[in-house]
């Protein structure tokens, strides 16, 4: 079966508009993209069971999060899916703004081209994102490029891709979730923790703590707090694994990148979601954390690429072994070798 592309209407209760979504699918996967809402990938559905591996909210709700200085109509909206956070930290300024969209259909697959800028609300920069699904694959590829036009001033910026995850298509409280990183990762940097300080050491923002830690398993802490933490150094992948479903999602980077986990606990449910189920955010960025900016000169550009690869394994050892195998396989197939 070849890749099919079509459009559907989509909205949320409380949303100001009805939006068009671009649906790209093959025999194994269905992707849904909302160009007018920050170009977000709203769905990554595996057809084997029909479940969306991305969290999708059921209400339109501005939150206290994000950079509200560039959101005069309210804070970040926890709509769900994969969003492109640009040109500042947290959730950026354009998570609910319209991207231009062009669909490129090929014999071997389909690529959706999404562009924003150059414009003053993103420091005069331009962001281009492509989302690709090949004919017979269950793998999604995202390529991003940021350009600073020659006549613009040098700019300090950040770019993060934030994915709101439903592990194996389930509520994370019912999935027995573990966060996995390369075996040489030994430290994390805390961004925030809403639980009791005595629960673990080094909970202040910016503090380094050892890895693995109790934060590696969602069930250890979601009932007592919400946690956000960065890898202390750039990494070549991050993954989330449901022990209950024996299923995971590997996020493999072309070159090492900053990575963050934000795990929503029950204490924050009413501020983010539909009050029914939490979600988990996996972040990747061109900077190591939200405190560090990256400079882009006039006429300059930078790019990053990542693959989203579902996998199945038994237990932690099986998941680690499967991730190592996928790293080798896709380094060759997608020219991701370091």
N, C-alpha and C positions, 0 to 999 in steps of 0.2 A: 504494500500500500504506500502510495506517495504521500508527501506532506500536503495537507489541505489548509487553506486559509479562508476565513470568513469573518463577518462582523456580527455582533449582537449588541443589544442594549443592556445596560447594567446601571443600578443605582443602589443606594442605601437609605433606610429611613432617616430623615433629617438632612440628607444631602441636598445641596442647592440645585442640582441638575441631574438629568439622565445622561449617561455617558455611553459612548461607543467603545466596545472592546474588540480587539483583534484576537481571534482564536487561531492558533497554529497547532496542528495535530498530525501525528502519524499513527501507525497501528499500536504504538506502545504508550505514547504520552500526549497529553493535551496541555498547551500553554495558553493562558489568557493574559493579554496586555492591555492596559488602559492608558493610551497616550495622553489624554487630557488630565490625568491625575499623576503628574510627575513621571509618566512613562513606565509606571510600575508593572512588574510581572505579578499579576494577582493570583494566578493558579499554576501549579505544577502537579497535574493529576496523572497518576499511573493508572492506565486503563485496566490493569489486572484486577484491581479492586475498586476503582472509581473514586479513591480518596485523594483529596488535595493535600500535598505535603507542605503547603504554606498556610499559615494562619490567615483567616479572613474574618474580619469583624462583621457584626450584623447591625451596627449603628454607626452614624457619623458623629464623632465626639471629639472636639478639640480638647487637648490635655494641657497640663502644666509644663510639659517637656518641650524641648526644641529652643531655637533662638527666636524668641518672640519679637525682638527688635526688628526683624525683617518679616514678621507676620502680623500686620496691623489688624487682621480679622480674627486673631486668636492663635493659640499654640498649635503644635504638631497634632495631626489627626491620625489615630492608630487604625488606619484603614486595613492594613495587612499586606501580605505579599512581599515582594522585593522592591525596595525604593532606592533612589539615587540621591544621596545627601551631598549637597554642593551649594556654594563654595566655602561654607563654614562648617564647624563641627556640629555634633549632635545630629539633628535631622535636617540640617541645611535650610535653605530658603525656598526651594522649588518642589517640595514633595507633593503639592497639590496644584501645580501649574502645568499648563499644556505644553507638551513636546510636539514638534513636527514629527510625522510618521510616514515612512515609505516601506513597502513590503517588496522584497526581492525574492522571487520564486525561481528555483533552479531544479534541475533534474535530481540532484543529490540531496536537496533540502531547501529550507526557507530561512531567510534572515530578515528580521524586522529592524529597520534603521530608525533610531530615535535621536532627535537633536534639540538642543536648547541654546539660545544665544547665537552670537555674542550680544549681550545686553547689559545695561547698567546694574540691574539687580543681581548679577553674578560677576561683578567687578570687571565688566567688559570682556569676560572670557566666554568661550564656547565649549559646550559639552556634547559629545557624540557617543551614543551607546548602540551597540548591535546585540541582538538576541538571536541565536541560531539554534535551529533544531534540524538534525539530519534525517534522512529518509527512514532508516531502520534503527535509529538509536533511541535510548532512553536517557540521553545525556543532553543537558542544556549548556550552551556556551554563551558567556557575556564578555564582550570586548568594549572597553571604554577608552576615549581619547579626549584630552583637554588641551585646548589651544588658546594662546594669548596672541591676538592680532598684532601685527608689527607696529601699528600706531598707538597701541595701548601702553600704559605704564607698567613697570614690573609689579607683580601682585603676589601677596602671600595668601595661600588658600589651603583648603582641605577638601578631600573627596573620599566619601565612604559609601559602600553599598551595604544596606541594612536589609537582612532577610528575616522576616517574622515566620517562625517555623512551627508547624504542627507535626511532631515526630511520628513518622509512619502514618500520618494522617489522623493522629489521636491527640486528645488532651494530654499534655506532658505529665500531669499527675498520675495518669494511668499507663504510662509508657516505660517507666524505670529507665530514665535518661542518663546517659553519660556523655561528657564532652571529651573529645579526643584530639590530641595534637601530636606533632612529630615527637619521637621518643627522646630527642635531645632537649626538649623544652623542660626547663627546671624551675622557672620563675614566672610569676604573673604580677601585674601591676593593678592594684585596686582602683576602681573608679568610684564605686559607691556601694554601701551595704546598709540596709535599713533595719537589720536585725540587731540583737543584743551584742554589745561590744565584746563581752566576755566569751561569746561563742567561738571566736577565733581571733588570733592576733593579727596585727597589721591591717586594720580595716579602714584606716584613714585614706582619703583620696590621694593617690600617687604612691602609696606604700607598696613595697615589694613583699610578696609572700611566696613560699615554696610551692612547687607543683611536682607531682599530684598533691591535691589537698582535698578536704571535704567538699569544696566547691565543684569538684569534678563530677559529682552525682547530684542531680536536681532534687531527688527525694531527701537528701540530707538537710536541705535548708528551706525549701519553698514554703513550708508552713510557718516559718518564723521570720522571713524577710525576703527582700528583693536584692539581688546581687548583680553588679556589673564589674567586669575585669578585663584588662588587656593582656596579651602576651607581652612579656618584657622585651622581646626582640622580634623582628620580622620572622614569619614562618612560611613554609611552603604549602601547608594545608591546614584546614580545621575540619572537624567532623562531629556529627551528632549521631548517637547510637541508642536505639531503643532495645534494651535487653528483653523486654516483654514480647516485642514483635520480632526480635532477631533481625531488625532492619535498621540501616543507617543511611545518612546522606553525607557524601564526601564533597568538600569544596576545595578544589585543587587549583593553585595559583601558577601562572606562568613564571613569575619571579616572586621571591619572598615578599610578603606584605604584612602590614599591621593587621591584627585580628583582635576582636573583642567578643565576649559573651555577655549578654544581658538576659537574666533569667527572672521573669516576673513571678513574684510570690503572691500569695493570697492577700497580703496587706495592701497591694496596689491595684487589685482587680477593678474597683469602681472608678478609678481615675483613667483607665486605659481602654478596657474592653467592654464586651457586652454583658459583663458581670456573671458570665456562665463558665468561662474557662480561660485560664492564662495562656501565655505563649512564651516562646523563647526567641530572642534575637541573636543572630550571628552576623557580625560586622566584619568587613574587610576594608582596608584603607591604604592610601598612598603615603600616609604618615603613621608613626608608631602608636599614637594616642591622640586624644582630643586636645592636649596641651601643646602640641607641636604643629606648626604650619610648614608648608612647603612653598618655596619660591618658584615662580615661573616668569621668565624674562619675556620682553616683547619679541614676538616671532617664535617663541618657544612652544613646545608641546610635550606632553607626557602621556603614557598609555599604560593600561593594565588589562589582564585577561584572567578569566577563571572558568572552570568547568564545574557543573553540578552533576554528581554521579550517584544515583541510588545504589545501595549494595545490601547483601544479605549475608549474615554470618551467625555463628553460635558462640555466645559468650564474648568476653572482652578479648581473650587471646585470638579467637577467630576473627573478630573485627579488626584487630591490629594487623593480623596476617593478610586479610583481604585488602585493607587500605594499602599496604606495601605492594601488593600485587597490582592494584589499580594504578598506583603511582608509576610503576614500571611500564605498564601497558599504555597509559595515556601520555607519558613523556615521549614515547615514540610516535604514537598515532597523531598527536596534536602538537608536536614540536615544543613540548614544555620542558625539555631537559635543561638543567641549570648550567 
